[in-house]
């Protein structure tokens, strides 16, 4: 993305949607064969023999029947997975989504135009907000350049979900409301939501059809801040969005007086949070900023909103986003656009200072009785008990430039270093999920790529064997690299196996059939199946944008990273309540492992 054109007039943003290929269904035998290779690092010989027998029975029996039903489903849909994935991965999940599902992260403005500085919050926010609104207008006018892999266009549908989108809780299942429209489709909501000290305000981001300038936005933000300064904090109704989903749904619908306010928030462009915190932040250490992005003040962000832009009082910024409507690359694109525009102007507005006549922001004053006040207090209490450990540091010894000099793929380099770091720390291999994009297909989102291969495990053991020679380490490393690159290419081409197995499982569920034996096998879960990966990872890209997520399982880690020419910046999370895991120690082991790989490749070239 770092080299992609962000704006385009030659092609319309959504013009290739109708010609994108349908998401394919892989061959059953191929998927099951890949599955067997994936579980092998976690099995004894006896366990593996048992699983081979289970897979054989599945392929020759119920699996074949389910596969035929899946093929039939795929004939009537351009994306057979789309609805299932949204429901299973997001909308039917009942745990609190703000901590467990949402992603967030820091901006990198401290690396160039905006060092940490008190007293800059509103001025910087107005310019950041203006560029974000420019990005909204790019999508609305379909001038956002189509993402491509070479000449192959990617699906752009998720970009409709960045603005004017919100998840709504349901007793059994949530829904997503999307109010965005392109210019050719009709009017689109243009109002903002601003949250400050537990209070909620709204104003229109347009004046006579044009986006408000930074000075005009500054006036609106100043009005809101002055309303809140020296006053009692608001009730913080947004804390309810941190609740368990069914409980939040019941609280939400218990008071019909608030439904109009909820609709105003749901349809808004996005939420802007004015936060009084002053997180420490440097180009080498984003820990506090990332921690507040994921676990900060719940009374000034709407956890169900597709985008919360968080603006801290010392001029630093972060984001928190609901994961259901889109994947992280959408926000990466928006974040990198704003970052590059700020860099280009030096973080200073150089346009007109004239402020037009416009209505002052309106406050949404919720009627909160004692029962709702208790619900808010309970939600805040539960939320603040979060024991999420977060570290976010830069590894600055080398980056993409040095890795590519050795003709190695930078992402694979980091993934194998993570495998070695986990093995060194825990004395065993870690089941690992890495995001593989399937956006070359219609409404494609992601496939699972499993970095913990037999080859990666062999390489880790070779690296930790004191008698292994440099040549043995190099050969094992090359085998691990080759396998990883092959699996990633296949996953991106619609030939992964995790989503296929999920589809077969869901067919059985819809048909009212018993859960097939394959999914009850202990190795299925032990290897990461059913969303039980110990390492949940994703390359955020080669830009300045970083993110973070909570671990999938209690004994696991979340690991997001970005790769620059001269550095690798990573966010690592773990649960403090689990004595087995420690994010800080894993990151330090990662640094050692990165050096180890570089040492092997350097020594082998001598």
Buried (B, 14 or more C-beta within 10 A) or exposed (E): BBEEEBEBEEBBBBEBBEEBEBBBBBEBEEBBBBBBBBBBBBBEEEBBEBBBEBBEBBBEEBBBBBBEBBEEBBEEBBBBBBEBBBBBBBBEBBEBBBBBBBBBBBBBBBBBBBBBEEEBBBBBBBBBBBBBBBBBBBBBBBBBBBBBEEEEBBBBBBBBBBBBBBBBBBEEBBEBBBBBBBEEEEEBBBBBBBBBBBBBBBBBBBBEEEBBBBBBBBBBBEBBBEBBEEEEEBBBBBBBBBBBBBBBBBBBBEBEEBEEBBBBBBBBBBBBBBBEBBBEBBBBBBBBBBBBBBBBBBBBBBBBBBBBBBBBBBBBBBBBBBBBBBBBBBBBBBBBBBBBBBBEEEBEBEEEEEBEEBEEBEBBEBEBEEEBEEBBEBBBEBBEEBEBBBBBBBBBEBBBEBBEEBEBBBBBBBBBBBBBBBBBBBEEBBBBBBBBBBBBBBBBBBBBBBBBBBBBBBBBBBBEEEEEEBEBBBBBBBBBBEBBBEBBEBBBBBBBBBBBBBBBBBBBEEEEEEEBBBBEBEBBBBBBBBBBBBBBBBBBBBBBBBBBBBBBBEBBBBBBBBBBBEBBBBBBBBBEEBEEBBBBBBBBBBBEBBBBBBEBBEEBEE
